[in-house]
Amino acid sequence: MTHPPKRPAADQSAAAHPAAPPGARHPASPPASAPPGPAPASAAPAAAASAGPAAAGTASAGPPGSAGAARPRLVGVDAARGVALIGMVATHVFPPFDELGQHVTRSHLVFSGRSAAAFAVLAGVALTLSTARAASPVVSTLVRAVCVGAIGLVLGALGSGIAIILPYYAVLFVLALPLLRASRRVLAAVAATALLAVPVLSQLVRPRLPEPVLDQPRFATVLTSPLRVLRELLLTGYYPALAWIGYLAVGMLVGRLDLRSARTAGWLLGAGAAVAGLASTASWLLLGPGGGHDALLRSAAVLPGVGPIPDESLDLTLDSGMFGTTPTDTWWWLAVDTPHSSTPFDLVHTTGTALALLGAALLVAGAGRTAGRVLLLPLAAIGSMTLTWYTLHVAVMSTEGLLPETPGASYAVQVALALVVATAWRATGSRGPLEAAIAALARAATTTRTA
């Protein structure tokens, strides 16, 4: 969705289109053939830092409520978060389009939308695991939501051009409070409603709402325009929480499975891949043989908060990404599976890819036990402190002169440093700095409440 902040002006034109996963950047001038507007940001941090003691709260692995002391961290869950974070960084660093603005780059084709969804699903997994034995799960989760939201508002003021996902995560965790002890049936119903019905309701309601601004939530905007900020966080922004709560509900269901079982991991991988494939196939059938693509070409489409989509840019837009919602001029928009469009096909496809990623990571972690865990250790180290790394990533991308100007070099430096430093940090047995601070505040709040 966005690319590196400090690219030469000549490169800006091809790299500033709506095609990045949560964590994308703000609008720059798009190429003549590309769709107009900014791009979403990446959803990395909160997933891992707010759900459990820093989203790394995946310390227990069996079904909630099982007896016994806390079990070791699930390396596969942490590694899946690490992969999602690295994918998110790619969408921020590499431009969405090639130099001619005619094709979507490989990094965006692979990671746009999927990385953000993976973090949201894994946040739900972490919520279940971290609150399974908590004395005051509502209080601890609320404290984490407030902390993550505050960090997000600070990051939003840095001008990184990245669509910061943390304020949206804060809202998601508040929405999830009634679900912490909900039955599986209730969680399944919430997931189905959010993933399938909310996009339809959004298509009906958004034409009656003010145009979204799509700027970054900051303390200043929360104070001066609270209703607008809340509306965008819930329905019209980059990561509309009313739809994204479906990701969390799915993750909370998965967190109740035996994630140490190879059988469970295999089912997650197989079922996730099948669901993702079916969603994309159904979208293709509707847009192609079903006539949806032609209907979109005939429409006078306007991306909310961005601008009109020229006919020659339609395919680029469909391949690269939107900004959280679709145009509302025709119901055919609900048939696309475009990243960050929040349609049923987009939400279901990315839920499937998130489950497949988790299943694959759990299988590798369990393969040969020690060998699999050693192989995943650097990724798991990053995944155990994603809030810290996401925050550092945004801060660095906001500062001139700290990174190489070429996307490849910038990406290599950031990923290499994260892998090395996170692995060394994990060897100390400590949580990430931000994860530890939030966990301490949550403990203090629950201790005060029970005292």
Secondary structure, 3 states (H helix, E strand, C coil): CCCCCCCCHHHHHHHCCCCCCCECCCCCCCCCCCCCCCCCECCCHHHHHCCCCCCCCCCCCCCCCCCCCCCCCCHHHHHHHHHHHHHHHHHHHCCCECCCCCCECHHHHHHCCHHHHHHHHHHHHHHHHHHCCCCCHHHHHHHHHHHHHHHHHHHHCCCCCCCCCHHHHHHHHHHHHHHCCCCHHHHHHHHHHHHHHHHHHHHHHHHHCCCCCCCCCCHHHHHHCHHHHHHHHHHHCCCCHHHHHHHHHHHHHHCCCCCCCHHHHHHHHHHHHHHHHHHHHHHHHHHCCCCHHHHHHHCCCEECCCEECCHHHHHHHHHHCCCCCCCCCCHHHHHCCCCCCCCHHHHHHHHHHHHHHHHHHHHHHHCCCHHHHHHHHHHHHHHCCHHHHHHHHHHHHCCCCCCCCCHHHHHHHHHHHHHHHHHHHHHCCCCCHHHHHHHHHHHHHHHHHHC
